[in-house]
Amino acid sequence: MEDDMKYVGFGARKLTNGIHLMTGCFHLAVDGRAFHTHLSAYLVIGESGNMLIDTGHPKDFRKIASYIRSVVGDDLTFIFPTHEEYPHAGNLGLLLDAFPRAIVVGETRNLHLYFPDQYIRERFQQSDAGDVIDLGGRRITVLPAVIRDLKASYWAYDDFDQALFVSDGFAFSHSDSNDCVLLSEELSQKPTVHDARQILDLALYWSRFADNSTVVVELRQMLNEYSTKIICPAHGSVITEPARLVPVMNEALLERP
């Protein structure tokens, strides 16, 4: 089997009354292994505002913009790229053009270099860990990213649905093309340590050399402080059973290949 990556397609679904998933899925063949991995963005809806967390893959921009409009019209309030890497912020410029009233929040200190015209229009609002953005009826807390590939990365927590948005964290691969938009509890095969390690080895290569015990402790502390019912990753299925899958991810982090 030759190494290869093919785009499977785009899917979207409503997770709760206030959270929507938009995801593109890729089929990869690497070192004789074949599996799927996601590239997801999430739209969170409050009573007085809304937020797009991550921006999705650029090839999906038209579908993402169309889906956002089907939910909030042209009134996208905030865009929160968890970090500047292409898979997480690649649609940012297109989204700023498509939704001219949206403000970018999160780590924005370098964005004037990418989008000087939008900087002049004061469309970037720097956030720090612990900052809270009120969407009306639900509050989004900006959190430090515990599992990350760039230092300047953030996670986010929605207090209403108790949803934790984890960017590069908690990515489990899957193998069935029918599973691409399914929740973890709906998958034909339950995620395993092996499924987690496949993505860790590709996206977070440092994890195979690092002592990740500190990461596991920080995850435990965060989940103790922020009661979590749903975990929303950028590169894996939405986790609706954290009590079962957090230990699986911890084991994958602690495993030394």
C-alpha positions as CSV (number, residue, x, y, z in Angstrom):
1,M,0.0,0.0,0.0
2,E,1.5,3.3,-1.1
3,D,1.3,6.4,1.1
4,D,-1.7,8.5,0.0
5,M,-4.3,11.1,1.2
6,K,-7.7,11.5,-0.4
7,Y,-10.4,13.9,0.5
8,V,-13.6,11.9,1.4
9,G,-16.0,14.9,1.6
10,F,-17.8,17.4,3.8
11,G,-20.6,16.8,6.4
12,A,-22.5,18.9,8.9
13,R,-24.9,18.2,11.7
14,K,-26.5,19.8,14.7
15,L,-25.0,18.4,17.9
16,T,-27.2,20.3,20.4
17,N,-29.6,23.2,20.1
18,G,-26.6,25.6,20.2
19,I,-23.7,23.7,18.7
20,H,-23.2,22.7,15.1
21,L,-20.5,20.5,13.6
22,M,-18.9,21.2,10.1
23,T,-16.3,18.6,9.1
24,G,-14.2,17.5,6.2
25,C,-12.8,14.0,6.3
26,F,-9.6,12.6,4.7
27,H,-8.7,9.0,4.0
28,L,-5.0,8.4,4.6
29,A,-2.6,5.5,3.9
30,V,0.6,5.8,5.9
31,D,3.2,3.1,6.4
32,G,0.8,0.4,5.3
33,R,-2.0,1.7,7.6
34,A,-5.3,3.1,6.2
35,F,-7.6,5.3,8.2
36,H,-9.7,8.5,8.3
37,T,-9.1,11.7,10.0
38,H,-11.2,14.9,10.4
39,L,-10.8,18.6,9.9
40,S,-13.6,20.2,11.8
41,A,-15.1,23.6,12.8
42,Y,-17.9,24.3,15.2
43,L,-20.6,27.0,15.3
44,V,-21.8,27.9,18.8
45,I,-25.1,29.8,19.0
46,G,-26.1,32.0,21.9
47,E,-29.1,34.3,22.4
48,S,-27.2,37.5,21.5
49,G,-24.2,36.3,19.6
50,N,-22.4,33.3,18.1
51,M,-18.9,32.0,17.5
52,L,-17.2,29.9,14.9
53,I,-14.4,27.8,16.6
54,D,-11.7,27.0,14.0
55,T,-12.3,27.7,10.4
56,G,-12.4,24.3,8.6
57,H,-10.5,23.3,5.4
58,P,-10.2,25.9,2.7
59,K,-11.6,23.5,0.1
60,D,-14.8,23.4,2.2
61,F,-15.1,27.2,2.5
62,R,-18.2,27.6,0.3
63,K,-20.0,24.8,2.1
64,I,-19.0,26.2,5.5
65,A,-20.1,29.7,4.7
66,S,-23.4,28.4,3.3
67,Y,-24.0,26.3,6.4
68,I,-23.2,29.3,8.7
69,R,-25.6,31.5,6.7
70,S,-28.3,28.8,7.0
71,V,-28.1,29.1,10.8
72,V,-27.2,32.8,11.5
73,G,-27.5,34.6,8.2
74,D,-24.8,37.2,7.7
75,D,-24.6,37.9,11.4
76,L,-21.6,35.8,12.4
77,T,-20.3,37.5,15.6
78,F,-17.0,35.9,16.5
79,I,-14.4,33.7,14.8
80,F,-12.0,31.9,17.1
81,P,-9.1,30.1,15.3
82,T,-7.5,28.0,18.0
83,H,-4.1,28.8,16.5
84,E,-2.6,30.1,13.3
85,E,-1.8,26.8,11.6
86,Y,-3.4,26.4,8.2
87,P,-5.9,23.6,9.1
88,H,-7.3,25.8,11.9
89,A,-7.1,29.3,10.4
90,G,-6.9,28.7,6.7
91,N,-10.3,30.1,5.9
92,L,-9.9,33.1,8.1
93,G,-9.4,35.7,5.4
94,L,-12.3,34.3,3.3
95,L,-14.6,34.3,6.4
96,L,-13.7,37.9,7.2
97,D,-14.7,38.9,3.7
98,A,-17.9,36.9,3.8
99,F,-19.0,38.0,7.2
100,P,-18.0,41.7,7.5
101,R,-19.3,42.2,11.0
102,A,-17.4,39.2,12.6
103,I,-14.6,39.9,15.1
104,V,-11.6,37.5,15.5
105,V,-10.9,36.5,19.1
106,G,-8.2,34.3,20.6
107,E,-4.5,34.7,19.8
108,T,-4.6,37.6,17.4
109,R,-1.2,39.3,17.9
110,N,0.3,38.2,14.6
111,L,-2.8,38.5,12.5
112,H,-2.0,42.1,11.4
113,L,0.9,40.5,9.4
114,Y,-1.5,38.3,7.5
115,F,-4.5,40.7,7.1
116,P,-3.3,44.3,7.5
117,D,-6.5,45.7,6.0
118,Q,-8.6,43.9,8.5
119,Y,-6.4,45.0,11.3
120,I,-7.0,48.7,10.3
121,R,-10.7,47.9,10.5
122,E,-10.2,46.8,14.1
123,R,-11.4,43.3,13.6
124,F,-9.0,41.5,15.9
125,Q,-9.6,41.2,19.7
126,Q,-6.8,39.6,21.6
127,S,-7.9,37.1,24.2
128,D,-6.0,35.6,27.1
129,A,-6.5,32.4,29.0
130,G,-9.4,32.8,31.5
131,D,-11.2,35.5,29.4
132,V,-14.9,34.9,29.0
133,I,-17.0,35.8,25.9
134,D,-20.7,36.1,26.6
135,L,-22.9,34.9,23.7
136,G,-26.1,35.4,25.7
137,G,-27.3,32.4,27.7
138,R,-24.0,30.7,27.3
139,R,-20.4,31.8,28.0
140,I,-17.3,30.7,26.2
141,T,-14.2,30.6,28.4
142,V,-10.8,30.8,26.7
143,L,-8.5,28.1,28.0
144,P,-4.8,27.2,27.5
145,A,-4.4,24.3,25.0
146,V,-3.1,21.3,27.0
147,I,-2.3,19.2,23.9
148,R,-0.9,21.5,21.1
149,D,1.5,21.7,18.2
150,L,2.0,25.5,18.5
151,K,2.7,27.3,21.8
152,A,0.2,30.1,21.1
153,S,-2.8,27.7,21.0
154,Y,-6.1,28.0,22.9
155,W,-9.0,25.7,23.7
156,A,-12.5,26.9,24.6
157,Y,-15.3,25.8,27.0
158,D,-19.0,26.4,26.6
159,D,-20.7,26.5,30.0
160,F,-24.2,25.9,28.7
161,D,-23.7,22.5,26.9
162,Q,-20.6,21.8,29.0
163,A,-18.6,21.3,25.7
164,L,-14.8,21.5,25.6
165,F,-13.3,22.5,22.2
166,V,-9.9,20.9,22.1
167,S,-8.3,21.8,18.7
168,D,-5.6,19.2,18.1
169,G,-6.4,17.2,21.2
170,F,-8.5,14.1,21.5
171,A,-8.2,13.0,17.9
172,F,-9.1,9.4,17.3
173,S,-9.0,8.0,13.7
174,H,-11.7,5.9,12.3
175,S,-11.8,3.4,9.4
176,D,-15.3,3.2,8.0
177,S,-16.4,5.8,5.4
178,N,-19.9,5.7,6.9
179,D,-18.6,7.0,10.3
180,C,-17.3,10.4,9.1
181,V,-19.9,12.6,10.8
182,L,-20.9,10.2,13.6
183,L,-20.4,10.8,17.3
184,S,-18.1,8.6,19.3
185,E,-21.0,6.6,20.7
186,E,-22.4,6.0,17.2
187,L,-19.2,4.7,15.6
188,S,-19.2,1.2,14.2
189,Q,-16.0,0.5,16.1
190,K,-15.2,2.1,19.4
191,P,-12.0,4.3,19.4
192,T,-8.9,2.6,20.7
193,V,-5.4,3.6,21.9
194,H,-4.1,2.6,18.5
195,D,-6.6,5.0,16.8
196,A,-5.3,7.9,19.0
197,R,-1.7,7.1,18.5
198,Q,-2.1,7.1,14.7
199,I,-3.1,10.8,14.8
200,L,-0.6,11.7,17.6
201,D,2.2,10.3,15.6
202,L,1.2,12.3,12.5
203,A,0.0,15.6,13.9
204,L,1.9,15.8,17.2
205,Y,5.1,14.0,16.5
206,W,6.7,15.4,19.6
207,S,4.4,13.3,21.7
208,R,6.3,10.0,21.0
209,F,9.5,11.5,22.5
210,A,8.1,13.6,25.4
211,D,7.2,12.7,28.9
212,N,3.5,13.3,28.7
213,S,2.7,12.6,32.3
214,T,2.4,16.4,32.9
215,V,-0.1,16.6,30.0
216,V,-2.2,13.9,31.6
217,V,-2.2,15.7,34.9
218,E,-3.1,19.1,33.3
219,L,-6.0,17.4,31.4
220,R,-7.3,15.9,34.7
221,Q,-7.1,19.3,36.4
222,M,-9.0,21.0,33.5
223,L,-11.7,18.4,33.4
224,N,-12.1,18.6,37.2
225,E,-12.5,22.4,36.9
226,Y,-14.7,22.4,33.8
227,S,-17.4,19.7,34.0
228,T,-17.5,18.3,30.4
229,K,-20.2,16.3,28.7
230,I,-19.0,16.8,25.1
231,I,-15.4,17.0,23.7
232,C,-15.1,18.6,20.3
233,P,-11.8,18.0,18.5
234,A,-10.7,19.3,15.2
235,H,-9.2,16.0,14.0
236,G,-11.5,13.3,15.3
237,S,-15.1,12.3,16.0
238,V,-17.1,14.4,18.6
239,I,-16.7,12.6,21.9
240,T,-20.0,12.1,23.7
241,E,-18.7,9.6,26.3
242,P,-15.7,11.4,28.0
243,A,-15.7,9.1,31.0
244,R,-14.8,6.2,28.7
245,L,-12.5,7.9,26.1
246,V,-10.4,10.3,28.3
247,P,-8.6,7.3,29.9
248,V,-8.0,5.9,26.4
249,M,-6.4,9.1,25.3
250,N,-4.4,9.3,28.5
251,E,-3.1,5.8,27.8
252,A,-2.2,6.8,24.2
253,L,-0.3,9.8,25.5
254,L,1.6,7.8,28.0
255,E,2.5,5.0,25.6
256,R,6.0,5.1,24.3
257,P,6.1,3.6,20.7
